[in-house]
Structure formats: C-alpha cells, structure tokens
Amino acid sequence: MTDLGSEPGVGIATILGSTAGAGISLIYLLPKTCREAASRFLTGVSFGLIFGEPMGVWLTTKLGIEGELSGSKVMLAGSAAASLCAWWVLGALAGVAGRYGKRQR
C-alpha cells in the first residue's frame, strides 16, 4: 500500500471525505428517527476514517489512475466512498446474520 500520510492535508481530506459520505448516505436514504440518524452518521464517519486509505488505493487501482492523483484526493475519495457504503454493508451483514443466525431447537 502506498504511504499517503506523508502529504500535507491528508488528515483533513480524510475527515472531510468521511463526513461528506456519511451526509450523503443520510440524504439518500432518510432515517426514521434522530437516534437512527446519529447512529448512521457516526458509523459512516468511523468507516470513512478507518477504511479511507485502502478504499482510495483500491479505487485508483481499479480505475487505472493511481499515479495521477495526490494523496489528499485519494484519501478524500476513498473516505467518502467507504463512508457512503458503510451502512449498506452493515445492513447486508445484519440481514445475513438474521437469516442464518437463528438457533435450531
């Protein structure tokens, strides 16, 4: 994996991307309660902060543009994508766990 942390502005780009992705996910699928909104927003921001770099590197590799973007742009895009996808991934995992996780008596 490339070292994206050595460039200036990468930390700010990570926070902005995570926040933007979480906000877009809330707008795309409106929550029913304030508690659900807070939970989804914090989950999205957390995922963006944690998985932003690997997602950014994966995206640039898949698109074939890994040498053309700065580290800040890679982190911004990666954090936003990871944050945006977080709730759907967790929802799919919860559905699978609910379906196959029931005990047989």
RALINTA-V469782 format. One record per residue. N is the residue number from 1. RES is the residue in one small letter. SS is DSSP state (H for helix, E for strand, L for the rest). D_FIRST is the distance of its C-alpha to the first C-alpha in Angstrom with 1 decimal. Layout:
BEGIN
[[N	RES	SS	D_FIRST] [N	RES	SS	D_FIRST]]
END
This chain:
BEGIN
[[1	m	L	0.0] [2	t	L	3.7] [3	d	L	6.6] [4	l	L	8.8] [5	g	L	11.3] [6	s	L	13.2] [7	e	L	14.8] [8	p	L	18.2] [9	g	L	18.7] [10	v	H	15.4] [11	g	H	17.1] [12	i	H	20.0] [13	a	H	18.2] [14	t	H	16.6] [15	i	H	20.1] [16	l	H	21.7] [17	g	H	19.5] [18	s	H	20.0] [19	t	H	23.7] [20	a	H	24.2] [21	g	H	22.7] [22	a	H	24.8] [23	g	H	27.8] [24	i	H	27.6] [25	s	H	27.4] [26	l	H	30.6] [27	i	H	32.3] [28	y	H	31.4] [29	l	L	32.9] [30	l	L	35.3] [31	p	L	35.6] [32	k	L	39.0] [33	t	L	39.2] [34	c	H	38.0] [35	r	H	36.5] [36	e	H	34.5] [37	a	H	33.3] [38	a	H	32.2] [39	s	H	30.5] [40	r	H	28.6] [41	f	H	27.6] [42	l	H	26.4] [43	t	H	24.5] [44	g	H	22.8] [45	v	H	21.9] [46	s	H	20.6] [47	f	H	18.3] [48	g	H	17.1] [49	l	H	16.4] [50	i	H	14.6] [51	f	H	12.7] [52	g	H	12.4] [53	e	H	8.8] [54	p	H	7.7] [55	m	H	10.9] [56	g	H	10.4] [57	v	H	7.4] [58	w	H	9.4] [59	l	H	12.5] [60	t	H	11.8] [61	t	H	10.8] [62	k	H	13.9] [63	l	H	16.0] [64	g	L	15.1] [65	i	L	14.8] [66	e	L	11.2] [67	g	L	13.0] [68	e	L	15.9] [69	l	L	14.9] [70	s	L	14.5] [71	g	H	12.0] [72	s	H	15.0] [73	k	H	15.8] [74	v	H	12.4] [75	m	H	12.8] [76	l	H	16.4] [77	a	H	16.1] [78	g	H	13.5] [79	s	H	15.6] [80	a	H	18.7] [81	a	H	17.8] [82	a	H	16.8] [83	s	H	19.9] [84	l	H	22.1] [85	c	H	21.2] [86	a	H	21.5] [87	w	H	25.3] [88	w	H	25.6] [89	v	H	23.2] [90	l	H	25.1] [91	g	H	28.4] [92	a	H	27.6] [93	l	H	26.8] [94	a	H	30.0] [95	g	H	32.0] [96	v	H	30.9] [97	a	H	31.6] [98	g	H	34.9] [99	r	H	35.9] [100	y	H	35.0] [101	g	L	35.2] [102	k	L	38.9] [103	r	L	41.0] [104	q	L	43.6] [105	r	L	47.0]]
END
